[in-house]
């Protein structure tokens, strides 16, 4: 039986071949792909993921902030790096030093960037964030044309991109179409200035598939780049999208059986005794808990795989361990491996399934597990 990376009792396995497959499949649906690798690549490891995608020809990466951008530069990546979270003016020195591409939605930031770049005799590429309905960051779309003209007037700034974000791409196609219409109206209002903007982008993972015809020439063909994040990692923002595109999960999570015992009828398990055996059960204790990113809300709901058998979680998840019912497993002993997320032989535990049990989304499942546990990378 395969051993875990010593001395870790629980760990994450990252399938780089699956990552390559997903990138190639997604690239067929857009003119240009901006892989979103923020939040440590959704728990998959930003540097390792960036290395795989760089070798596949990714020209630009999307990260959250200056810290993530600087980390990529420290590891020698020469790709363009878009900061999806608009930075504060206090960080302009780091942005210019590291050659990062910030999202801009205030004149205060534009002025600070222009001055810093001018003092160094450099130019800085920027993307203008436009709010067409997300209500988070961005210049309101009706005011964006004038804002873009003003920023384009700064001699040391290059407006390379204009973008927006979809809040309802997975639930309200009419609203999303209206957002695209707002973006189209904006580009038309730019007149000749539109020809200077290299990238116009809007589609996240769900938008990339939910409105693929828009990316292939609809609305005048204004969109020429997409920003998939979740689907890069083989996860689906909507269940029905499985029929449209075949992705491969990149992350698996495994742990060890620590102990096996017989829980006699009438005895309880874990804090609060939220599970009491109605008959004798064989119970295994596993080396993973909420300190490892395995949500406590999975108590008495989720399953793990041992010897390709689905074994239900019994009682409350504790800080370092969970207990599971292994009565149906013929041979199980301390040291055996349990699959917490991923496939065994015929069975699998998906991030989407865990998200339903935990009352959250698959994004949060992989981010929590991936950012807490040691990772192994397989090509």
C-alpha positions as CSV (number, residue, x, y, z in Angstrom):
1,X,0.0,0.0,0.0
2,X,1.3,3.5,-0.9
3,X,2.7,5.5,2.0
4,X,2.1,9.2,2.7
5,X,4.9,11.7,2.5
6,X,6.6,11.3,5.8
7,X,5.9,12.3,8.5
8,X,2.5,13.6,7.5
9,X,-0.6,11.6,8.4
10,X,-2.8,13.6,6.1
11,X,-1.9,15.2,2.8
12,X,-3.0,16.6,-0.5
13,X,-2.1,15.0,-3.9
14,X,-2.1,17.4,-6.9
15,X,-2.5,15.8,-10.4
16,X,-0.5,18.0,-12.8
17,X,-1.6,15.9,-15.8
18,X,-5.3,16.8,-14.9
19,X,-4.4,20.4,-14.6
20,X,-2.8,20.4,-18.1
21,X,-5.9,18.6,-19.5
22,X,-8.2,21.2,-18.0
23,X,-6.2,24.2,-19.4
24,X,-6.2,22.7,-22.9
25,X,-9.9,22.0,-22.8
26,X,-10.8,25.5,-21.5
27,X,-8.5,27.2,-24.1
28,X,-10.7,25.8,-26.8
29,X,-13.5,28.0,-25.5
30,X,-11.8,31.4,-25.5
31,X,-9.4,33.5,-27.6
32,X,-7.0,33.9,-24.7
33,X,-7.0,32.4,-21.2
34,X,-6.0,34.3,-18.1
35,X,-5.7,31.5,-15.5
36,X,-6.8,32.6,-12.0
37,X,-4.3,31.3,-9.5
38,X,-5.1,33.6,-6.5
39,X,-5.5,32.2,-3.0
40,X,-2.5,29.9,-3.6
41,X,-4.3,28.6,-6.7
42,X,-7.4,27.7,-4.8
43,X,-5.3,25.6,-2.4
44,X,-3.5,23.8,-5.2
45,X,-0.2,25.7,-4.8
46,X,0.3,28.9,-6.8
47,X,4.0,28.4,-7.7
48,X,3.6,24.8,-8.9
49,X,0.4,25.5,-10.8
50,X,2.0,28.6,-12.4
51,X,4.9,26.5,-13.5
52,X,2.6,24.0,-15.2
53,X,0.6,26.7,-16.9
54,X,3.6,28.7,-18.0
55,X,5.0,25.6,-19.8
56,X,1.6,25.4,-21.6
57,X,2.0,28.9,-22.9
58,X,-0.1,31.0,-20.4
59,X,0.8,34.6,-21.1
60,X,-0.8,36.2,-18.1
61,X,-1.8,35.1,-14.6
62,X,-4.6,36.5,-12.4
63,X,-3.8,36.9,-8.7
64,X,-5.4,38.7,-5.9
65,X,-2.9,41.2,-4.7
66,X,0.6,42.7,-4.7
67,X,1.9,40.0,-2.3
68,X,0.9,37.2,-4.6
69,X,2.3,39.0,-7.6
70,X,5.6,39.6,-5.8
71,X,5.8,35.9,-4.9
72,X,5.5,34.9,-8.6
73,X,8.3,37.4,-9.5
74,X,10.5,36.0,-6.7
75,X,10.2,32.6,-8.3
76,X,11.3,34.0,-11.7
77,X,8.0,34.1,-13.6
78,X,8.2,36.6,-16.5
79,X,4.5,36.4,-17.4
80,X,2.2,39.4,-17.1
81,X,0.5,39.3,-13.7
82,X,-2.9,41.0,-13.3
83,X,-3.9,42.1,-9.8
84,X,-7.6,41.4,-9.7
85,X,-8.0,43.2,-6.4
86,X,-7.5,46.9,-6.9
87,X,-4.4,47.9,-4.8
88,X,-4.0,50.9,-2.5
89,X,-1.8,53.8,-3.7
90,X,0.7,52.9,-0.9
91,X,1.8,49.9,-2.9
92,X,2.7,51.6,-6.2
93,X,6.5,51.2,-5.6
94,X,6.2,47.4,-5.4
95,X,3.9,47.3,-8.4
96,X,6.4,49.3,-10.6
97,X,9.4,47.4,-9.2
98,X,7.9,44.0,-9.9
99,X,6.3,44.9,-13.2
100,X,2.8,44.0,-12.1
101,X,-0.4,45.0,-13.8
102,X,-2.9,46.5,-11.4
103,X,-6.7,46.8,-11.7
104,X,-7.5,50.5,-11.5
105,X,-10.8,52.1,-10.6
106,X,-9.8,55.3,-8.9
107,X,-7.9,58.4,-10.1
108,X,-6.0,58.5,-6.9
109,X,-4.4,55.1,-7.7
110,X,-3.8,56.2,-11.4
111,X,-2.1,59.4,-10.3
112,X,0.2,57.5,-7.9
113,X,1.1,54.9,-10.5
114,X,1.8,57.5,-13.1
115,X,4.1,59.5,-10.8
116,X,6.0,56.4,-9.6
117,X,6.5,55.2,-13.1
118,X,7.5,58.6,-14.4
119,X,10.1,59.1,-11.6
120,X,11.7,55.8,-12.8
121,X,11.4,56.5,-16.5
122,X,9.0,53.5,-16.9
123,X,5.5,52.8,-18.1
124,X,2.9,50.7,-16.3
125,X,0.2,48.5,-17.9
126,X,-3.2,48.7,-16.2
127,X,-6.6,47.1,-16.5
128,X,-9.7,49.2,-15.8
129,X,-12.2,47.5,-13.5
130,X,-15.8,48.3,-14.5
131,X,-18.9,47.6,-12.4
132,X,-21.7,46.4,-14.5
133,X,-23.7,44.9,-11.6
134,X,-21.3,43.1,-9.3
135,X,-21.4,45.9,-6.8
136,X,-17.9,45.2,-5.4
137,X,-15.0,47.0,-7.1
138,X,-15.0,49.0,-10.3
139,X,-16.1,52.3,-11.9
140,X,-19.8,52.3,-12.7
141,X,-20.2,51.5,-16.4
142,X,-22.0,54.7,-17.2
143,X,-19.1,56.7,-15.9
144,X,-16.4,54.3,-17.2
145,X,-15.8,55.8,-20.7
146,X,-14.8,59.2,-19.2
147,X,-12.7,57.5,-16.5
148,X,-10.8,55.5,-19.2
149,X,-10.1,58.6,-21.2
150,X,-8.7,60.3,-18.1
151,X,-6.4,57.4,-17.2
152,X,-5.3,57.0,-20.9
153,X,-4.2,60.6,-20.7
154,X,-1.5,59.8,-18.1
155,X,1.7,59.6,-20.0
156,X,3.2,56.7,-18.0
157,X,0.2,54.4,-18.0
158,X,-0.9,52.0,-20.7
159,X,-4.6,51.0,-20.6
160,X,-4.1,47.4,-21.7
161,X,-7.4,46.0,-20.5
162,X,-11.0,46.7,-19.6
163,X,-13.0,44.2,-17.6
164,X,-16.0,43.4,-15.5
165,X,-17.3,40.5,-13.4
166,X,-20.5,38.4,-13.4
167,X,-22.3,37.9,-10.1
168,X,-25.2,35.9,-11.6
169,X,-23.7,33.9,-14.5
170,X,-24.8,30.7,-12.9
171,X,-28.4,31.8,-12.1
172,X,-29.7,34.7,-14.3
173,X,-28.7,34.6,-17.9
174,X,-30.8,37.7,-18.7
175,X,-28.9,39.8,-16.1
176,X,-25.6,38.5,-17.5
177,X,-26.6,39.4,-21.0
178,X,-27.5,42.9,-19.8
179,X,-24.0,43.2,-18.2
180,X,-22.5,42.3,-21.6
181,X,-24.6,44.9,-23.3
182,X,-23.3,47.5,-20.8
183,X,-19.8,46.5,-21.6
184,X,-20.5,46.6,-25.3
185,X,-22.0,50.1,-25.0
186,X,-18.9,51.2,-23.1
187,X,-16.5,50.0,-25.7
188,X,-18.5,51.7,-28.4
189,X,-18.4,54.9,-26.4
190,X,-14.6,54.8,-26.3
191,X,-14.5,55.4,-30.1
192,X,-10.9,55.2,-31.5
193,X,-9.5,54.7,-28.0
194,X,-11.0,51.1,-28.1
195,X,-8.3,50.1,-30.6
196,X,-5.6,50.8,-28.0
197,X,-7.2,48.4,-25.5
198,X,-5.7,44.9,-26.0
199,X,-7.9,42.9,-23.7
200,X,-11.6,43.1,-22.9
201,X,-12.7,40.4,-20.5
202,X,-15.6,39.4,-18.4
203,X,-16.1,35.6,-18.2
204,X,-15.1,33.7,-15.1
205,X,-15.5,29.8,-15.1
206,X,-19.2,29.7,-15.3
207,X,-19.4,32.6,-17.7
208,X,-17.0,30.9,-20.1
209,X,-19.4,28.0,-20.6
210,X,-22.8,29.5,-19.8
211,X,-22.4,32.1,-22.6
212,X,-19.8,30.5,-24.9
213,X,-21.4,32.1,-28.0
214,X,-20.6,35.5,-26.6
215,X,-17.0,34.6,-26.5
216,X,-17.0,33.4,-30.1
217,X,-18.1,36.6,-31.8
218,X,-21.4,37.6,-30.2
219,X,-22.0,41.3,-29.3
220,X,-19.5,42.3,-31.9
221,X,-16.8,39.9,-30.6
222,X,-15.7,42.4,-27.9
223,X,-14.6,39.7,-25.5
224,X,-11.1,38.3,-26.3
225,X,-10.0,36.8,-23.0
226,X,-11.6,34.7,-20.2
227,X,-10.6,34.2,-16.6
228,X,-11.3,30.6,-15.5
229,X,-10.4,29.7,-12.0
230,X,-12.5,26.9,-10.5
231,X,-12.7,24.9,-13.7
232,X,-8.9,24.9,-14.1
233,X,-8.9,22.7,-11.1
234,X,-11.5,20.3,-12.4
235,X,-14.3,21.7,-10.4
236,X,-17.7,22.8,-11.7
237,X,-19.5,26.0,-10.8
238,X,-22.8,24.4,-11.9
239,X,-23.6,20.7,-12.0
240,X,-25.2,20.7,-15.4
241,X,-21.9,22.0,-16.9
242,X,-20.6,18.5,-16.6
243,X,-22.5,17.7,-19.8
244,X,-20.8,20.5,-21.7
245,X,-17.2,20.0,-20.8
246,X,-15.1,17.1,-19.4
247,X,-12.7,18.2,-16.7
248,X,-10.5,16.2,-14.4
249,X,-10.3,16.9,-10.7
250,X,-6.8,18.1,-9.8
251,X,-6.9,17.7,-6.0
252,X,-7.2,14.6,-3.8
253,X,-7.0,14.5,0.0
254,X,-5.9,11.4,1.9
255,X,-5.3,10.5,5.5
256,X,-4.4,7.5,7.6
257,X,-6.4,5.2,9.8
258,X,-5.1,5.6,13.4
259,X,-7.2,3.2,15.3
260,X,-10.0,0.6,14.8
261,X,-12.4,-0.5,17.5
262,X,-15.8,-2.0,18.1
263,X,-18.4,0.5,19.2
264,X,-21.0,-1.4,21.1
265,X,-24.7,-0.8,21.0
266,X,-25.7,2.2,23.1
267,X,-22.3,3.9,23.1
268,X,-21.7,7.4,21.8
269,X,-18.9,8.9,19.6
270,X,-17.1,12.2,19.9
271,X,-18.0,15.4,21.7
272,X,-21.7,15.7,22.6
273,X,-22.4,12.1,21.6
274,X,-24.4,13.3,18.6
275,X,-24.1,9.8,17.3
276,X,-25.1,6.8,19.5
277,X,-24.7,3.3,18.0
278,X,-28.1,1.5,17.6
279,X,-26.1,-1.8,17.2
280,X,-22.5,-2.8,17.3
281,X,-20.4,-1.0,14.8
282,X,-16.7,-1.2,13.7
283,X,-15.3,2.3,13.9
284,X,-12.0,3.8,12.6
285,X,-10.4,6.9,13.8
286,X,-8.8,9.0,11.0
287,X,-6.0,11.6,11.3
288,X,-7.8,14.6,10.0
289,X,-10.0,17.3,11.6
290,X,-11.1,20.9,11.4
291,X,-7.5,22.1,12.1
292,X,-6.7,20.5,8.8
293,X,-9.5,22.3,7.0
294,X,-12.1,19.5,7.3
295,X,-15.1,21.4,8.3
296,X,-16.9,20.6,11.5
297,X,-20.2,21.0,9.7
298,X,-19.4,17.7,7.9
299,X,-20.2,15.9,11.2
300,X,-22.6,13.0,10.8
301,X,-23.0,13.9,7.1
302,X,-20.0,13.2,5.0
303,X,-18.3,10.0,3.8
304,X,-14.7,8.9,3.2
305,X,-13.5,6.0,1.1
306,X,-11.6,3.1,2.6
307,X,-10.9,0.0,0.3
308,X,-13.3,1.6,-2.2
309,X,-16.2,1.6,0.4
310,X,-18.1,4.7,1.3
311,X,-17.8,5.0,5.1
312,X,-20.0,7.6,6.9
313,X,-18.5,10.1,9.4
314,X,-19.8,9.4,12.9
315,X,-20.3,12.1,15.5
316,X,-18.7,15.5,15.6
317,X,-15.6,16.3,13.7
318,X,-12.8,17.1,16.2
319,X,-9.8,19.3,15.9
320,X,-7.4,16.5,14.8
321,X,-9.5,13.4,14.1
322,X,-12.8,12.1,12.7
323,X,-14.5,8.7,13.3
324,X,-16.0,6.7,10.5
325,X,-18.1,3.6,10.3
326,X,-16.0,0.8,8.7
327,X,-18.4,-2.1,9.5
328,X,-18.7,-2.8,5.7
329,X,-15.0,-3.0,5.2
330,X,-13.7,-6.5,5.5
331,X,-10.1,-5.7,6.4
332,X,-9.1,-2.4,7.9
333,X,-6.3,-1.6,10.3
334,X,-4.2,1.2,11.6
335,X,-2.0,2.6,8.8
336,X,-4.5,2.1,6.0
337,X,-5.2,5.0,3.7
338,X,-8.6,6.7,3.6
339,X,-9.6,9.0,0.7
340,X,-11.2,12.2,2.1
341,X,-11.5,13.9,-1.3
342,X,-11.0,12.2,-4.6
343,X,-11.4,8.7,-6.2
344,X,-10.5,5.2,-5.0
345,X,-11.5,2.6,-7.6
346,X,-15.1,2.8,-8.5
347,X,-16.2,5.4,-5.9
348,X,-15.3,9.0,-5.4
349,X,-15.9,11.9,-2.9
350,X,-16.1,15.2,-4.8
351,X,-15.6,18.7,-3.6
352,X,-19.1,19.5,-4.7
353,X,-20.5,16.7,-2.5
354,X,-18.6,17.9,0.5
355,X,-19.7,21.4,-0.2
356,X,-23.4,20.3,-0.1
357,X,-22.8,18.5,3.2
358,X,-21.0,21.4,4.7
359,X,-23.5,24.0,3.5
360,X,-20.8,25.8,1.4
361,X,-19.3,25.8,-2.1
362,X,-16.6,23.6,-3.7
363,X,-14.3,26.7,-3.8
364,X,-14.1,26.8,0.0
365,X,-13.6,23.0,0.3
366,X,-10.4,22.9,-1.8
367,X,-9.1,26.2,-0.4
368,X,-9.4,25.0,3.2
369,X,-8.0,21.5,2.7
370,X,-5.3,22.6,0.2
371,X,-4.0,25.5,2.2
372,X,-3.8,23.5,5.5
373,X,-2.2,20.2,4.4
374,X,1.2,19.2,2.9
375,X,1.0,18.8,-0.9
376,X,2.4,16.1,-3.2
377,X,2.7,16.9,-6.9
378,X,2.3,14.1,-9.5
379,X,2.9,14.6,-13.2
